[in-house]
Amino acid sequence: MRPLSNIVSGVIGGLIVLVIGAVLIATDVIDTGDTKTVVRQQTVPATQPTGNSTGSGGRSVREIYKQEGRGVAFITANGVTSDQGSPFGLPEQGTATGSGFAIDKDGYVVTNAHVVQGADNVEVSFDENTGDSIPAEVKGVDTSADLAVLKVNPDDVPGGIKPVPLGDSSKAQVGDPVIAIGNPFGYTRTVTTGIVSGLQRQITAPNGFTIAHVIQTDASINPGNSGGPLLDANGNVIGINSQIATGGGQGSVGIGFAVPINNAKKLLPELKAGETIERAYLGVEMQGVTKQLAQDLNLPVDHGALIVSVTPGSPAAKAGLHGGRTPTSQGVAAGGDLIVAIDGKEMRSEDAVANAVAAHKPGDRVQITVYRGNDKKTVTVELAKRPANASTSSQGDGGGGELP
């Protein structure tokens, strides 16, 4: 869980800004008239990929750019809006520009949800020389994962569509070389390089829920890169560039975040079919337990997920689960139930609980084992459908830790 006081969000000139310790800025550009709001450009890292994620050699940046770059699209979305009541602020409307990439020859293109969400019409261009655009249909959008799938007519693309191969983000390791291809500030098909600089990060989705297991990179990404691919040294997509951090200042500090491609691969069949993505919902805010926290709060075990709060009317509330009641110096409301198992499987962290819930569908019944003080008990919870926005969950003010 992140402290609620550390999380603030809003929209500045249509450019999405989140403050999560650092400032996360969604990397699209929205033109609301004669002016365009951008952030200061990052410096390009001096290092370039020379090997792949396995360290057994790789392709040059030039080769990857020449081949895979042909499948990277420039996206223009007219009439983009942000929903009222979302953690992204009041409704904004304008023209968003971003990036995307083709995943097959049938005309399906992946991008970020925030690039096209609420758009009246969307156009895509694969031609960096002429910039000729073709109409695109928004097939499916999942704001919880910040993913969207578009569809274009392959016959409208001169020379045909050149799909970008999808990799395996679970194999990414810190230090692996990566490259990003996109359209920062409208500069079409720009390539930058860097490394995987962190794993298992968390960012906030457009609807305010948490996206877990995010890839951190120092490859230079900027407004307009949103939705573009982060590729490994073999030219395979391992992530979808989504946000950058600025450290609370005005300029970038070389920290970018990409949604893992494995997240997208699981959802592609439903998004391509235009189906609504429904996620199971428990309705708790949790704090991971460390040995120190267990000692400070006199917990019966030194692992699991401590329930800090329970959303009224949620499945957790209906099952009688309890949140904390006594604020502590650690910023945790003590006294809540401690989740240690789901369906008999040990839960050692809040991420484990989130993943266990995510593996189910709304309506599923699960057995949740908790400690209440020193008493151990198991309750049956019928999971519900996740609300459209975190503002209707225990994350009501956009605060962190709503998992799931």
N, C-alpha and C positions, 0 to 999 in steps of 0.2 A: 504494500500500500504506500502511496505517496501522500505526504501531508496535504490536506485540503487547501491550506493557505498558500501552497506553492503552485497552484494551478489556476490560471486566469486565461480567458480566451476572448477573441473578438474578431471583427472584420475591419481592416483598414483599406479603404478604397477597393474593396472586393478581394484583397489579398489576405488569405487566411493566416491568422497569427495565433499561436498558442504559447503560453508561458508555462513550462513544466520544469522548474528549476532554471533551465535555459529557455530560449524562445524558439519554438518550432514554427517554421513558416512554410506552409504548403507551397510547392514550387510551381504554381501556375501564375499567369499574368492575366488580370481582368481589366479590360479597357472599358471604363464607364462613360466615355465621352471623348473629349479632346485631350485628356490627361491619362497617363499610365503610371501606376504605382509599382515600383520594383524595389528590390533590396540591393545593397552593395554587392558586387560580384566577388566571388571567391577567387583566390589565386589558384592556378593550375599546379597540381603536385608535380614535382620534378621526376618522380619515379614512374616507370612504365612497366606494364606486365611483361615478363620475360619467360614465365613458366605458367603451368596451370595449377589448379587447386591441389593436385596430387604431387606437385614438384617434379613431374617427369617431362618437362618441356612443354611448350605451347606455341601459339601463333603470335605474330607481331601485331601491334596495334593497327598498323597500316592494312594488314590483311583482313583483320576483323572488321575494321571500318568499311573497307571496300566491299566485303561480302555481306555481313550482317546489317551494315548501315542502310542497305537498300530496303530493308523491311521495316525501318523506323519511320513513323508517320508524324506529320505536323497536324495537330488537331485544332480546329476552331469551333467553339461552341457558343452560339448566340442565345442570349436570354438566360444565362446561367443564374441560378438563385441559390440562396441559403435559406433553409426553413426557419421561420420564426420560432423562437423557443429553443433552438439548438444551441450548443455551446459555442457556435461560430458567430453568434451575434444576430442582429436584426437582418431582415431580408435585404439582400443586395442583388442588383441585376446589372448585367452588362455582357461583354464578350470575353470569354476565357480562351486563352491559347495554352496548349500543352503538348504533350508527346504521347505516343503509343507505339505498338509494334504488332506486326502481323504474326499470327501463330499458325496459319495454314494457308493453302492456296484457295480456299473457299471464300476468303474475304473477311474472316473474323480478326478483329483487332482488340488488343487488351490495353487499357489505360487506367487511370485513377478515377474513382467515382466523383471526386470533387472537381474534376475537369469538366464533366458533362452533366452533372446532376441538375435537373430542372431545366435543361436547355430546350429552347424552342426548335432549334435545328442544329445539326452538327455536320461539319465538313472535314474531310481528310485529304491530305496530300502526301504522296510518296516521292514527288519529283522536286528535288532541291534546286533545280535549275529554273524551271518555269513556275513552280509553286502552284500549278493547276490543281484545283481541289475538286473532289467528287463528293456527293452526298453520302452520309453514313447514318444508319439506323442504330439507335441505342437499344440493344437487345435485352441486356440485363444489367442491373446495378445493385451492388451490395455495399451499402455505406459502412456497415460494421467492419468490413475488411478493406474499405477504400478501393474497391475494384469495380470496373465496368467492362463490358464487352460490347463492341460495335460491330456492325456488319456493313460491308461495302460490296458492290457488284464487281467481281474480279475482272469482268470484261471492260470496265471503265478505267482500269489501271494500265497505262501504256507499258508494254513489255511484260505484263503479268505481275502478280504478287510474289515477293521473295520472302517467305516465312523466316522468322528468326528462331533457331532451335532452342527448346526449353531444357534447362539443366536440372540439377538436384541441389536445392539450397541447403539440404541437411548436411551436405558434404563440405560446405564452406567453412574455412578455418581462419582465425585471426592471422593476418599477415599475408593471406592470399592476394595476388594481384587482381584487380578488376578494372573495367572501363565502363564509362557511362556514355550513351549516345542519346542526344535529345535536341531540343530547340530553345536553349536559354535566351531570354530576352528577344525571341524572334529570330535568332541566328540559327538558321536551319541546319539540321544534322551536324551538330557540334559534338566532338569527342573529347573526353577528359579521362584521366587515368588516376589510379590510386590503389589502395589496398582495402581489404576488409579490416576495419579498425575496431570492431566490437561485434558481439553476438548476443542474442537473448535480450535485446533492448525492448522497451515498450514505448509506443506512441499513441496518440489519441485519434480515433477515427472521426470522420465528419459528424457522426451522430453522438459523439461523446464517449463511446465505449472504448475499451482498451484493445489495441492490436499488439499481441505478444510475439516473441521470438523474432523481432525485427533485426535486420542486418544494418550495422553502422559502417559507414565508409568515409574516407577522406577524399574520394574522387569529387572534383568540383561539380556541384549541381546547384542550379539557380532557378528562379522563376521561369517557367516554360519547359523545364525538365520533367515536370510531373507526369507520371505515366510512362516515361521512357524506360528502357531496359538497363539494368546493371548486369554486365556480362563477366564471366570468368575468362581466363586466359585462353580458353579454347573457343570462345565466342558463343557460349551457351548462357541463356538468361538465368540468373540466380535470384534476381530481385526486380521489383518495380519501384523506381525512385519516387518518393512521396513527399518527404519533408526535409528541412534543414534546421540546424540549431544556430543561434547567433549569440548565445551566452548573455542575453539580456541587453546587448548593445545594438548598434545599427548595422554592423557588418558581420559577415559570415566568419566563423572560426574553423571552417573545414570539417564540420561534422554533418553528415547527411544520413538519411534513413531510407531503407528500401524494404517494402513488403516482400517477404520470401515468396519465390515463385511456386513453391510447394503449396502455399495457401491458395494460390490462384488455380493450380491444377486440380485441386479437389472440387472447386466450385465451377469450373468451366462448363461441364455438361449442363448444369442447371442455368447458368448465366446465358449460354448460347441459345438455350431453349426459351429464354425469357421468363423462367420460373422465379418465383419469389423465394429468397433464401430465408428459411425459418430456423432460428437457433433456440435451444433450450435455455431456460432462465431460472435461476435459483433465487436471486434477490438478496444478496448479502454483500457487505463490504468487509474485506478480510485483511489481516496482517500476518505475514509469514512469521513463524516462530524460530528464533535462534536460541542457542544455549543461554546466552546472556539474558534475553527477554524472559525465557522460562524461569531463570533464577530470580530475576527482579520481580516477576509477578507470581512466583511460587506455583508455577504450573506443574501438573503431574507428569508431563513428558516434555522433551525439548524439541519437538517437531510438530508439524501439522499447520493448520490455518486457523488463527484466532478470529472469531467473528466480532467485528468492531460495531457494525450496525446491521439491522434487518429492515428492509423496505416494508412499510405497512401494506398489508394485502397481498404480499408476494407469497410464492410457494413456501419459502422458508418460514415466513410469519405464520402461515396457516398450519405448518407442521409443528409450531411451538418452539422453533429455534430462537435463541436469545442473543442479542448483541451486548456490547459492553455498556456499563453504566457509570463507571468511576474513572474520570480523566486522570492520567498519570504524567509524570515528568517526561516520559518517553514519547509523549504525544499519542498514546494508545488508550482507548477507553477499556479499562480492565473489567473483568467479570463476565465477559461473553463466553459462549460455548466455543470449545476447541475441537474443530473437525480433525479426526485422525484416520477415518476410513470411509470409503464409499463402496457399497456393494461388496464389502468384505476385503477390499483392496486398500492397503495402507496408503494414506495421503501424508506426505512429508512436507509439503509446502502449499502455498496458495495457488501456485501455477498448476500443481498436480490436481487440485480441486477444480480449477477452471477447465483443465483439459478433460477431466472426467465428466463434467457437466456437458462440455461441448461435444462429447462423443455420443450424447443422447439426443433425442428429438422431443419437442414439446408434447406433453402428455405421458411421457415415460415416467415410471415410478422407480425411485432409487432408495436404497437404504443408506442413511447417513449416520455414522457413529461419531459421537462427540463425548468430550469430557465436560461436565458442568461441575466446576470445582473438582473434587476428587471422585465424583460419581460418573461412571461410564454408562452411556445409554445409546440405543439405536432408534432412530425415528424413520418413518416412511414419508417421503416427499414426492408429490406429483409435480414434475417440472412444467412450467408454463412457457408460452411464447415470449421471447425477449421483446420488450417495448421498442418502439421505433426510435426513441431518443433516450439517452442516459438521464435527461432531465426528469423523466418520469420514473426513474429507478432510484436506488440509494445514492446515486451520483448527482442528486438534484441540482447542485450548484456547479457542476462540471468537475467536481473533485475526483481524486484518483482512487484506484483500488477496486473498482467495481468489476469483479471477476466471478462469473461472467456477467 
